[in-house]
Amino acid sequence: MTEFSCCKLEIFIPESHFHVLQQALREADAGHIGSYDSCLSYSPVTSCWRPLTGSEPYLGQVGTLSTEPELKVEVTCRREKLDETLRAVKAVHPYEEPVINVIPLYQVGI
């Protein structure tokens, strides 16, 4: 199996927290590609979820299906900095259970 040196993170977050996330990613050196840093993409999405009993939702009510606008933020990260980057994201993310997808990348910026 090929070793991957980079991953792509997909982070779903309320737009109100985008700038604090952007700063946290910069400080963790995520989105550093060659002679550039702070490289990321974001787009509006609509997300759905239902908080279950025992949860403490940032948005929505327990037992009720929620649908809200969010941003999907995509950023690359060096594999050796993945744990540090995930900690940085979770530290600024308002959700009890943030959705952060980690996808290994075969090549970056080619």
MOPAC internal coordinates of N, CA, C and O (Angstrom, degrees):
PM7 1SCF
backbone

  N    0.0000 0     0.00 0     0.00 0    0    0    0
  C    1.4515 1     0.00 0     0.00 0    1    0    0
  C    1.5252 1   109.36 1     0.00 0    2    1    0
  O    1.2310 1   120.54 1   -41.65 1    3    2    1
  N    1.3067 1   116.57 1   138.35 1    3    2    1
  C    1.4549 1   122.76 1   179.67 1    5    3    2
  C    1.5225 1   110.40 1   -72.53 1    6    5    3
  O    1.2310 1   120.83 1   -43.90 1    7    6    5
  N    1.3247 1   116.02 1   136.10 1    7    6    5
  C    1.4590 1   120.81 1   173.62 1    9    7    6
  C    1.5196 1   108.63 1   -80.22 1   10    9    7
  O    1.2310 1   120.47 1   -46.36 1   11   10    9
  N    1.2984 1   116.72 1   133.64 1   11   10    9
  C    1.4562 1   121.86 1   178.75 1   13   11   10
  C    1.5167 1   108.96 1   -99.54 1   14   13   11
  O    1.2310 1   120.66 1   -49.89 1   15   14   13
  N    1.3310 1   116.34 1   130.11 1   15   14   13
  C    1.4641 1   119.62 1   179.75 1   17   15   14
  C    1.5204 1   112.14 1   -90.41 1   18   17   15
  O    1.2310 1   120.27 1   163.36 1   19   18   17
  N    1.3366 1   117.10 1   -16.64 1   19   18   17
  C    1.4676 1   121.04 1  -178.42 1   21   19   18
  C    1.5211 1   110.68 1  -133.87 1   22   21   19
  O    1.2310 1   121.91 1   -23.25 1   23   22   21
  N    1.3094 1   113.95 1   156.75 1   23   22   21
  C    1.4604 1   122.33 1   174.01 1   25   23   22
  C    1.5193 1   108.31 1  -128.77 1   26   25   23
  O    1.2310 1   121.27 1   -19.72 1   27   26   25
  N    1.3117 1   115.18 1   160.28 1   27   26   25
  C    1.4537 1   120.85 1   168.77 1   29   27   26
  C    1.5141 1   106.83 1  -109.71 1   30   29   27
  O    1.2310 1   120.67 1   -47.78 1   31   30   29
  N    1.3221 1   116.33 1   132.22 1   31   30   29
  C    1.4494 1   121.13 1   173.99 1   33   31   30
  C    1.5217 1   108.34 1  -101.70 1   34   33   31
  O    1.2310 1   120.59 1   -45.91 1   35   34   33
  N    1.3036 1   116.48 1   134.09 1   35   34   33
  C    1.4581 1   123.39 1   169.59 1   37   35   34
  C    1.5270 1   105.50 1  -110.65 1   38   37   35
  O    1.2310 1   120.91 1   -61.53 1   39   38   37
  N    1.3203 1   115.87 1   118.47 1   39   38   37
  C    1.4604 1   121.37 1  -175.39 1   41   39   38
  C    1.5275 1   107.90 1  -121.75 1   42   41   39
  O    1.2310 1   120.45 1   -54.18 1   43   42   41
  N    1.3151 1   116.75 1   125.82 1   43   42   41
  C    1.4583 1   121.84 1   178.31 1   45   43   42
  C    1.5241 1   107.83 1  -102.58 1   46   45   43
  O    1.2310 1   120.78 1   -54.96 1   47   46   45
  N    1.3429 1   116.12 1   125.04 1   47   46   45
  C    1.4596 1   120.11 1  -170.98 1   49   47   46
  C    1.5344 1   109.57 1  -151.38 1   50   49   47
  O    1.2310 1   119.87 1   -30.76 1   51   50   49
  N    1.3386 1   117.86 1   149.24 1   51   50   49
  C    1.4648 1   118.54 1   174.52 1   53   51   50
  C    1.5289 1   110.27 1   -63.90 1   54   53   51
  O    1.2310 1   120.69 1   -34.42 1   55   54   53
  N    1.3126 1   116.29 1   145.58 1   55   54   53
  C    1.4680 1   120.47 1  -179.10 1   57   55   54
  C    1.5250 1   111.63 1   -56.75 1   58   57   55
  O    1.2310 1   119.96 1   148.95 1   59   58   57
  N    1.3198 1   117.69 1   -31.05 1   59   58   57
  C    1.4633 1   121.89 1  -179.35 1   61   59   58
  C    1.5285 1   112.85 1   -61.15 1   62   61   59
  O    1.2310 1   119.70 1   159.68 1   63   62   61
  N    1.3277 1   118.18 1   -20.32 1   63   62   61
  C    1.4644 1   122.31 1  -177.79 1   65   63   62
  C    1.5285 1   113.12 1  -107.78 1   66   65   63
  O    1.2310 1   120.28 1  -171.58 1   67   66   65
  N    1.3319 1   117.08 1     8.42 1   67   66   65
  C    1.4678 1   120.12 1  -176.55 1   69   67   66
  C    1.5268 1   112.51 1   -61.04 1   70   69   67
  O    1.2310 1   119.75 1   131.80 1   71   70   69
  N    1.3244 1   118.08 1   -48.20 1   71   70   69
  C    1.4648 1   119.49 1  -174.04 1   73   71   70
  C    1.5308 1   112.60 1   -67.59 1   74   73   71
  O    1.2310 1   119.97 1   143.92 1   75   74   73
  N    1.3116 1   117.67 1   -36.08 1   75   74   73
  C    1.4678 1   119.56 1   176.91 1   77   75   74
  C    1.5360 1   110.19 1   -69.30 1   78   77   75
  O    1.2310 1   120.25 1   144.86 1   79   78   77
  N    1.3359 1   117.13 1   -35.14 1   79   78   77
  C    1.4668 1   120.64 1   174.44 1   81   79   78
  C    1.5238 1   110.21 1   -65.08 1   82   81   79
  O    1.2310 1   120.53 1   135.02 1   83   82   81
  N    1.3183 1   116.60 1   -44.98 1   83   82   81
  C    1.4657 1   121.29 1   179.80 1   85   83   82
  C    1.5329 1   110.50 1   -56.70 1   86   85   83
  O    1.2310 1   120.26 1   136.41 1   87   86   85
  N    1.3185 1   117.11 1   -43.59 1   87   86   85
  C    1.4688 1   121.33 1   179.06 1   89   87   86
  C    1.5295 1   110.95 1   -65.48 1   90   89   87
  O    1.2310 1   120.12 1   137.07 1   91   90   89
  N    1.3286 1   117.37 1   -42.93 1   91   90   89
  C    1.4663 1   121.15 1   179.36 1   93   91   90
  C    1.5245 1   111.08 1   -62.60 1   94   93   91
  O    1.2310 1   120.22 1   139.65 1   95   94   93
  N    1.3314 1   117.19 1   -40.35 1   95   94   93
  C    1.4670 1   120.61 1   178.20 1   97   95   94
  C    1.5268 1   110.44 1   -65.35 1   98   97   95
  O    1.2310 1   120.35 1   139.03 1   99   98   97
  N    1.3240 1   116.93 1   -40.97 1   99   98   97
  C    1.4666 1   120.89 1   178.28 1  101   99   98
  C    1.5304 1   110.37 1   -61.51 1  102  101   99
  O    1.2310 1   120.58 1   134.88 1  103  102  101
  N    1.3265 1   116.50 1   -45.12 1  103  102  101
  C    1.4677 1   120.43 1  -179.18 1  105  103  102
  C    1.5240 1   112.39 1   -65.30 1  106  105  103
  O    1.2310 1   119.97 1   151.03 1  107  106  105
  N    1.3398 1   117.66 1   -28.97 1  107  106  105
  C    1.4665 1   121.94 1   177.21 1  109  107  106
  C    1.5230 1   111.71 1   -85.98 1  110  109  107
  O    1.2310 1   120.07 1   178.63 1  111  110  109
  N    1.3286 1   117.48 1    -1.37 1  111  110  109
  C    1.4612 1   125.29 1  -179.28 1  113  111  110
  C    1.5254 1   113.09 1    68.28 1  114  113  111
  O    1.2310 1   120.35 1  -158.66 1  115  114  113
  N    1.3236 1   116.94 1    21.34 1  115  114  113
  C    1.4668 1   119.84 1   172.43 1  117  115  114
  C    1.5274 1   107.43 1   -74.14 1  118  117  115
  O    1.2310 1   120.56 1   -32.33 1  119  118  117
  N    1.3181 1   116.53 1   147.67 1  119  118  117
  C    1.4562 1   120.53 1  -179.51 1  121  119  118
  C    1.5166 1   113.18 1    80.71 1  122  121  119
  O    1.2310 1   120.45 1  -162.39 1  123  122  121
  N    1.3222 1   116.75 1    17.61 1  123  122  121
  C    1.4710 1   121.24 1   177.06 1  125  123  122
  C    1.5277 1   107.36 1   -91.12 1  126  125  123
  O    1.2310 1   120.82 1   -67.13 1  127  126  125
  N    1.3297 1   116.03 1   112.87 1  127  126  125
  C    1.4651 1   121.65 1  -179.46 1  129  127  126
  C    1.5196 1   107.69 1  -128.17 1  130  129  127
  O    1.2310 1   120.65 1   -69.36 1  131  130  129
  N    1.3296 1   116.36 1   110.64 1  131  130  129
  C    1.4640 1   120.88 1   179.96 1  133  131  130
  C    1.5103 1   111.62 1    58.65 1  134  133  131
  O    1.2310 1   120.36 1    56.45 1  135  134  133
  N    1.3198 1   116.92 1  -123.55 1  135  134  133
  C    1.4665 1   122.36 1  -177.98 1  137  135  134
  C    1.5327 1   112.51 1   -92.22 1  138  137  135
  O    1.2310 1   120.34 1  -158.75 1  139  138  137
  N    1.3326 1   116.96 1    21.25 1  139  138  137
  C    1.4635 1   121.70 1  -178.75 1  141  139  138
  C    1.5180 1   109.35 1  -127.52 1  142  141  139
  O    1.2310 1   121.05 1   -33.44 1  143  142  141
  N    1.3235 1   115.60 1   146.56 1  143  142  141
  C    1.4565 1   119.07 1   169.68 1  145  143  142
  C    1.5208 1   108.69 1  -127.48 1  146  145  143
  O    1.2310 1   120.71 1    -2.55 1  147  146  145
  N    1.3100 1   116.24 1   177.45 1  147  146  145
  C    1.4647 1   122.76 1   179.95 1  149  147  146
  C    1.5285 1   112.48 1    62.92 1  150  149  147
  O    1.2310 1   119.98 1  -155.68 1  151  150  149
  N    1.3362 1   117.65 1    24.32 1  151  150  149
  C    1.4667 1   121.49 1   179.76 1  153  151  150
  C    1.5272 1   109.49 1   -80.59 1  154  153  151
  O    1.2310 1   120.69 1   -59.31 1  155  154  153
  N    1.3100 1   116.29 1   120.69 1  155  154  153
  C    1.4551 1   121.94 1   174.69 1  157  155  154
  C    1.5165 1   109.32 1  -158.77 1  158  157  155
  O    1.2310 1   121.27 1   -13.11 1  159  158  157
  N    1.2970 1   115.18 1   166.89 1  159  158  157
  C    1.4659 1   121.79 1   174.37 1  161  159  158
  C    1.5134 1   107.63 1  -127.59 1  162  161  159
  O    1.2310 1   120.96 1   -28.86 1  163  162  161
  N    1.3265 1   115.78 1   151.14 1  163  162  161
  C    1.4637 1   119.22 1   174.03 1  165  163  162
  C    1.5158 1   109.46 1  -146.50 1  166  165  163
  O    1.2310 1   121.70 1   -29.11 1  167  166  165
  N    1.3091 1   114.35 1   150.89 1  167  166  165
  C    1.4505 1   120.00 1   179.99 1  169  167  166
  C    1.5280 1   108.95 1  -148.65 1  170  169  167
  O    1.2310 1   120.95 1   -28.02 1  171  170  169
  N    1.3321 1   115.79 1   151.98 1  171  170  169
  C    1.4648 1   118.94 1   177.72 1  173  171  170
  C    1.5269 1   110.75 1   -73.93 1  174  173  171
  O    1.2310 1   121.03 1   -39.68 1  175  174  173
  N    1.3172 1   115.64 1   140.32 1  175  174  173
  C    1.4603 1   122.85 1   175.95 1  177  175  174
  C    1.5219 1   108.12 1  -137.59 1  178  177  175
  O    1.2310 1   120.58 1   -13.58 1  179  178  177
  N    1.3052 1   116.49 1   166.42 1  179  178  177
  C    1.4568 1   121.99 1   171.33 1  181  179  178
  C    1.5173 1   107.19 1  -114.64 1  182  181  179
  O    1.2310 1   120.63 1   -55.47 1  183  182  181
  N    1.3167 1   116.41 1   124.53 1  183  182  181
  C    1.4623 1   121.22 1  -178.30 1  185  183  182
  C    1.5180 1   110.65 1  -112.68 1  186  185  183
  O    1.2310 1   120.93 1   -29.24 1  187  186  185
  N    1.3313 1   115.83 1   150.76 1  187  186  185
  C    1.4639 1   122.82 1   179.32 1  189  187  186
  C    1.5222 1   109.03 1  -127.24 1  190  189  187
  O    1.2310 1   120.47 1   -35.40 1  191  190  189
  N    1.3371 1   116.71 1   144.60 1  191  190  189
  C    1.4557 1   122.67 1   176.28 1  193  191  190
  C    1.5183 1   109.07 1  -164.09 1  194  193  191
  O    1.2310 1   121.07 1   -18.34 1  195  194  193
  N    1.3287 1   115.56 1   161.66 1  195  194  193
  C    1.4560 1   121.14 1   174.62 1  197  195  194
  C    1.5203 1   107.97 1  -132.04 1  198  197  195
  O    1.2310 1   119.96 1   -67.36 1  199  198  197
  N    1.3161 1   117.68 1   112.64 1  199  198  197
  C    1.4639 1   120.41 1   176.91 1  201  199  198
  C    1.5372 1   110.72 1   -65.09 1  202  201  199
  O    1.2310 1   121.11 1   -47.30 1  203  202  201
  N    1.3169 1   115.49 1   132.70 1  203  202  201
  C    1.4672 1   120.75 1  -179.81 1  205  203  202
  C    1.5252 1   110.47 1   -95.97 1  206  205  203
  O    1.2310 1   120.81 1   -13.76 1  207  206  205
  N    1.3141 1   116.05 1   166.24 1  207  206  205
  C    1.4552 1   122.18 1   178.90 1  209  207  206
  C    1.5258 1   109.63 1   -54.23 1  210  209  207
  O    1.2310 1   121.02 1   -46.59 1  211  210  209
  N    1.3176 1   115.66 1   133.41 1  211  210  209
  C    1.4619 1   121.16 1  -179.40 1  213  211  210
  C    1.5158 1   112.77 1    96.23 1  214  213  211
  O    1.2310 1   120.04 1   168.53 1  215  214  213
  N    1.3278 1   117.53 1   -11.47 1  215  214  213
  C    1.4638 1   120.00 1   178.83 1  217  215  214
  C    1.5251 1   109.58 1   -84.35 1  218  217  215
  O    1.2310 1   121.36 1   -18.49 1  219  218  217
  N    1.3296 1   115.01 1   161.51 1  219  218  217
  C    1.4615 1   122.50 1   175.91 1  221  219  218
  C    1.5218 1   107.15 1  -128.09 1  222  221  219
  O    1.2310 1   120.45 1  -100.52 1  223  222  221
  N    1.3460 1   116.75 1    79.48 1  223  222  221
  C    1.4608 1   119.91 1  -172.60 1  225  223  222
  C    1.5242 1   113.79 1   -68.93 1  226  225  223
  O    1.2310 1   121.35 1   -38.66 1  227  226  225
  N    1.3219 1   115.02 1   141.34 1  227  226  225
  C    1.4638 1   121.86 1   172.68 1  229  227  226
  C    1.5244 1   109.22 1   -69.38 1  230  229  227
  O    1.2310 1   121.02 1   139.34 1  231  230  229
  N    1.3315 1   115.66 1   -40.66 1  231  230  229
  C    1.4642 1   123.30 1   176.29 1  233  231  230
  C    1.5172 1   108.36 1  -127.66 1  234  233  231
  O    1.2310 1   120.24 1   -33.95 1  235  234  233
  N    1.3198 1   117.15 1   146.05 1  235  234  233
  C    1.4473 1   121.46 1   176.42 1  237  235  234
  C    1.5164 1   112.02 1    91.90 1  238  237  235
  O    1.2310 1   121.60 1    -2.71 1  239  238  237
  N    1.3363 1   114.54 1   177.29 1  239  238  237
  C    1.4584 1   122.09 1  -178.52 1  241  239  238
  C    1.5138 1   109.96 1  -125.62 1  242  241  239
  O    1.2310 1   120.73 1   -34.00 1  243  242  241
  N    1.3129 1   116.20 1   146.00 1  243  242  241
  C    1.4605 1   121.93 1   178.88 1  245  243  242
  C    1.5259 1   109.69 1   -55.34 1  246  245  243
  O    1.2310 1   120.85 1   -49.55 1  247  246  245
  N    1.3267 1   115.99 1   130.45 1  247  246  245
  C    1.4521 1   122.66 1   176.82 1  249  247  246
  C    1.5195 1   115.45 1    84.68 1  250  249  247
  O    1.2310 1   120.06 1   176.56 1  251  250  249
  N    1.3222 1   117.49 1    -3.44 1  251  250  249
  C    1.4596 1   121.58 1  -177.06 1  253  251  250
  C    1.5246 1   110.34 1  -114.67 1  254  253  251
  O    1.2310 1   120.66 1   -48.04 1  255  254  253
  N    1.3328 1   116.34 1   131.96 1  255  254  253
  C    1.4605 1   120.83 1   177.33 1  257  255  254
  C    1.5245 1   109.33 1   -67.20 1  258  257  255
  O    1.2310 1   120.50 1   -51.00 1  259  258  257
  N    1.3200 1   116.64 1   129.00 1  259  258  257
  C    1.4655 1   122.52 1   179.75 1  261  259  258
  C    1.5203 1   109.55 1  -111.96 1  262  261  259
  O    1.2310 1   121.00 1   -35.02 1  263  262  261
  N    1.3057 1   115.70 1   144.98 1  263  262  261
  C    1.4639 1   123.47 1   173.54 1  265  263  262
  C    1.5179 1   106.39 1  -135.18 1  266  265  263
  O    1.2310 1   120.68 1   -59.50 1  267  266  265
  N    1.3373 1   116.30 1   120.50 1  267  266  265
  C    1.4627 1   120.86 1  -175.63 1  269  267  266
  C    1.5274 1   110.24 1  -141.47 1  270  269  267
  O    1.2310 1   120.27 1   -28.91 1  271  270  269
  N    1.3283 1   117.09 1   151.09 1  271  270  269
  C    1.4681 1   119.73 1   171.51 1  273  271  270
  C    1.5278 1   109.90 1   -73.40 1  274  273  271
  O    1.2310 1   120.86 1   -36.26 1  275  274  273
  N    1.3114 1   115.96 1   143.74 1  275  274  273
  C    1.4594 1   123.08 1   176.47 1  277  275  274
  C    1.5183 1   107.76 1  -143.62 1  278  277  275
  O    1.2310 1   121.30 1    -1.86 1  279  278  277
  N    1.3233 1   115.13 1   178.14 1  279  278  277
  C    1.4593 1   121.33 1   169.26 1  281  279  278
  C    1.5151 1   108.68 1  -111.32 1  282  281  279
  O    1.2310 1   121.08 1   -39.13 1  283  282  281
  N    1.3215 1   115.54 1   140.87 1  283  282  281
  C    1.4616 1   121.78 1   169.84 1  285  283  282
  C    1.5201 1   105.22 1  -101.86 1  286  285  283
  O    1.2310 1   120.75 1   -64.57 1  287  286  285
  N    1.3316 1   116.17 1   115.43 1  287  286  285
  C    1.4580 1   122.53 1  -179.40 1  289  287  286
  C    1.5223 1   107.41 1  -103.77 1  290  289  287
  O    1.2310 1   120.65 1   -50.03 1  291  290  289
  N    1.3248 1   116.36 1   129.97 1  291  290  289
  C    1.4618 1   122.18 1   178.42 1  293  291  290
  C    1.5185 1   108.50 1  -118.87 1  294  293  291
  O    1.2310 1   120.76 1   -50.56 1  295  294  293
  N    1.3351 1   116.15 1   129.44 1  295  294  293
  C    1.4566 1   121.35 1  -177.16 1  297  295  294
  C    1.5254 1   108.55 1  -149.09 1  298  297  295
  O    1.2310 1   120.63 1   -33.85 1  299  298  297
  N    1.3331 1   116.39 1   146.15 1  299  298  297
  C    1.4611 1   120.24 1   175.34 1  301  299  298
  C    1.5230 1   109.46 1   -89.77 1  302  301  299
  O    1.2310 1   122.24 1   -23.43 1  303  302  301
  N    1.3156 1   113.31 1   156.57 1  303  302  301
  C    1.4610 1   120.75 1  -176.47 1  305  303  302
  C    1.5266 1   108.44 1  -149.98 1  306  305  303
  O    1.2310 1   120.22 1   -43.90 1  307  306  305
  N    1.3181 1   117.18 1   136.10 1  307  306  305
  C    1.4711 1   120.63 1   173.42 1  309  307  306
  C    1.5278 1   108.53 1   -66.34 1  310  309  307
  O    1.2310 1   120.36 1   -41.21 1  311  310  309
  N    1.3021 1   116.92 1   138.79 1  311  310  309
  C    1.4667 1   121.21 1  -177.07 1  313  311  310
  C    1.5196 1   111.75 1   -56.88 1  314  313  311
  O    1.2310 1   120.27 1   140.67 1  315  314  313
  N    1.3276 1   117.08 1   -39.33 1  315  314  313
  C    1.4738 1   119.26 1  -178.51 1  317  315  314
  C    1.5303 1   113.00 1   -69.59 1  318  317  315
  O    1.2310 1   120.36 1   166.08 1  319  318  317
  N    1.3346 1   116.92 1   -13.92 1  319  318  317
  C    1.4691 1   121.05 1   177.41 1  321  319  318
  C    1.5238 1   112.35 1  -105.63 1  322  321  319
  O    1.2310 1   120.20 1  -171.86 1  323  322  321
  N    1.3239 1   117.22 1     8.14 1  323  322  321
  C    1.4631 1   120.66 1  -174.97 1  325  323  322
  C    1.5259 1   112.22 1   -61.27 1  326  325  323
  O    1.2310 1   119.58 1   130.00 1  327  326  325
  N    1.3195 1   118.41 1   -50.00 1  327  326  325
  C    1.4673 1   120.12 1  -177.86 1  329  327  326
  C    1.5190 1   111.29 1   -60.95 1  330  329  327
  O    1.2310 1   120.32 1   136.62 1  331  330  329
  N    1.3240 1   117.00 1   -43.38 1  331  330  329
  C    1.4629 1   121.51 1   177.88 1  333  331  330
  C    1.5287 1   110.83 1   -61.22 1  334  333  331
  O    1.2310 1   120.66 1   137.47 1  335  334  333
  N    1.3167 1   116.34 1   -42.53 1  335  334  333
  C    1.4583 1   120.86 1  -179.61 1  337  335  334
  C    1.5232 1   111.30 1   -66.45 1  338  337  335
  O    1.2310 1   119.94 1   137.14 1  339  338  337
  N    1.3194 1   117.72 1   -42.86 1  339  338  337
  C    1.4630 1   120.85 1   178.01 1  341  339  338
  C    1.5265 1   111.17 1   -61.96 1  342  341  339
  O    1.2310 1   120.09 1   138.74 1  343  342  341
  N    1.3238 1   117.43 1   -41.26 1  343  342  341
  C    1.4710 1   120.62 1   176.47 1  345  343  342
  C    1.5296 1   110.84 1   -60.92 1  346  345  343
  O    1.2310 1   120.49 1   137.84 1  347  346  345
  N    1.3317 1   116.68 1   -42.16 1  347  346  345
  C    1.4635 1   121.37 1  -179.83 1  349  347  346
  C    1.5285 1   110.97 1   -63.57 1  350  349  347
  O    1.2310 1   120.29 1   137.39 1  351  350  349
  N    1.3327 1   117.05 1   -42.61 1  351  350  349
  C    1.4579 1   121.09 1   179.39 1  353  351  350
  C    1.5299 1   110.13 1   -64.19 1  354  353  351
  O    1.2310 1   120.14 1   131.96 1  355  354  353
  N    1.3174 1   117.33 1   -48.04 1  355  354  353
  C    1.4661 1   121.39 1  -178.13 1  357  355  354
  C    1.5266 1   111.82 1   -63.59 1  358  357  355
  O    1.2310 1   120.18 1   149.61 1  359  358  357
  N    1.3247 1   117.27 1   -30.39 1  359  358  357
  C    1.4643 1   121.03 1  -179.56 1  361  359  358
  C    1.5295 1   112.40 1   -66.96 1  362  361  359
  O    1.2310 1   119.78 1   152.27 1  363  362  361
  N    1.3334 1   118.02 1   -27.73 1  363  362  361
  C    1.4748 1   121.06 1  -177.78 1  365  363  362
  C    1.5256 1   112.83 1  -108.88 1  366  365  363
  O    1.2310 1   120.06 1   173.19 1  367  366  365
  N    1.3131 1   117.50 1    -6.81 1  367  366  365
  C    1.4635 1   121.07 1  -176.45 1  369  367  366
  C    1.5260 1   109.72 1   -81.24 1  370  369  367
  O    1.2310 1   119.79 1   -46.97 1  371  370  369
  N    1.3344 1   118.01 1   133.03 1  371  370  369
  C    1.4636 1   119.25 1  -176.53 1  373  371  370
  C    1.5333 1   115.22 1   -79.56 1  374  373  371
  O    1.2310 1   119.77 1   164.65 1  375  374  373
  N    1.3278 1   118.04 1   -15.35 1  375  374  373
  C    1.4603 1   120.19 1  -173.31 1  377  375  374
  C    1.5230 1   111.84 1   -79.90 1  378  377  375
  O    1.2310 1   121.29 1   -33.63 1  379  378  377
  N    1.3198 1   115.13 1   146.37 1  379  378  377
  C    1.4559 1   122.66 1   174.84 1  381  379  378
  C    1.5393 1   110.25 1   -62.88 1  382  381  379
  O    1.2310 1   120.77 1   140.85 1  383  382  381
  N    1.3266 1   116.13 1   -39.15 1  383  382  381
  C    1.4740 1   123.02 1   179.45 1  385  383  382
  C    1.5276 1   108.76 1  -128.29 1  386  385  383
  O    1.2310 1   119.50 1  -100.33 1  387  386  385
  N    1.3358 1   118.55 1    79.67 1  387  386  385
  C    1.4656 1   119.24 1  -178.80 1  389  387  386
  C    1.5264 1   111.51 1   -64.90 1  390  389  387
  O    1.2310 1   121.24 1   -36.35 1  391  390  389
  N    1.3348 1   115.24 1   143.65 1  391  390  389
  C    1.4647 1   120.60 1   175.81 1  393  391  390
  C    1.5266 1   107.41 1   -92.06 1  394  393  391
  O    1.2310 1   121.28 1   -67.44 1  395  394  393
  N    1.3297 1   115.16 1   112.56 1  395  394  393
  C    1.4588 1   122.48 1   179.29 1  397  395  394
  C    1.5304 1   106.31 1  -132.96 1  398  397  395
  O    1.2310 1   120.58 1   -71.56 1  399  398  397
  N    1.3175 1   116.50 1   108.44 1  399  398  397
  C    1.4615 1   121.08 1   177.67 1  401  399  398
  C    1.5218 1   108.86 1   -93.00 1  402  401  399
  O    1.2310 1   120.61 1   -46.68 1  403  402  401
  N    1.3298 1   116.45 1   133.32 1  403  402  401
  C    1.4593 1   122.25 1   177.93 1  405  403  402
  C    1.5232 1   107.40 1  -113.32 1  406  405  403
  O    1.2310 1   121.23 1   -60.86 1  407  406  405
  N    1.3433 1   115.26 1   119.14 1  407  406  405
  C    1.4669 1   121.52 1  -175.34 1  409  407  406
  C    1.5308 1   108.55 1  -121.04 1  410  409  407
  O    1.2310 1   120.07 1   -59.54 1  411  410  409
  N    1.3504 1   117.48 1   120.46 1  411  410  409
  C    1.4745 1   118.48 1   177.02 1  413  411  410
  C    1.5326 1   110.68 1   -66.66 1  414  413  411
  O    1.2310 1   120.96 1   -38.54 1  415  414  413
  N    1.3112 1   115.77 1   141.46 1  415  414  413
  C    1.4717 1   121.80 1  -179.31 1  417  415  414
  C    1.5187 1   109.67 1  -112.94 1  418  417  415
  O    1.2310 1   120.87 1   -46.05 1  419  418  417
  N    1.3007 1   115.94 1   133.95 1  419  418  417
  C    1.4537 1   121.97 1   177.82 1  421  419  418
  C    1.5249 1   110.80 1   -74.13 1  422  421  419
  O    1.2310 1   120.24 1   137.26 1  423  422  421
  N    1.3299 1   117.14 1   -42.74 1  423  422  421
  C    1.4596 1   122.24 1   178.13 1  425  423  422
  C    1.5154 1   109.12 1  -142.54 1  426  425  423
  O    1.2310 1   121.14 1   -26.12 1  427  426  425
  N    1.3326 1   115.43 1   153.88 1  427  426  425
  C    1.4638 1   121.11 1   179.10 1  429  427  426
  C    1.5073 1   109.22 1  -132.22 1  430  429  427
  O    1.2310 1   120.73 1   -48.38 1  431  430  429
  N    1.3161 1   116.22 1   131.62 1  431  430  429
  C    1.4633 1   121.57 1   171.68 1  433  431  430
  C    1.5186 1   116.02 1    65.22 1  434  433  431
  O    1.2310 1   119.96 1  -149.91 1  435  434  433
  N    1.3235 1   117.68 1    30.09 1  435  434  433
  C    1.4755 1   119.50 1  -178.80 1  437  435  434
  C    1.5095 1   108.92 1  -105.55 1  438  437  435
  O    1.2310 1   120.10 1   180.00 1  439  438  437

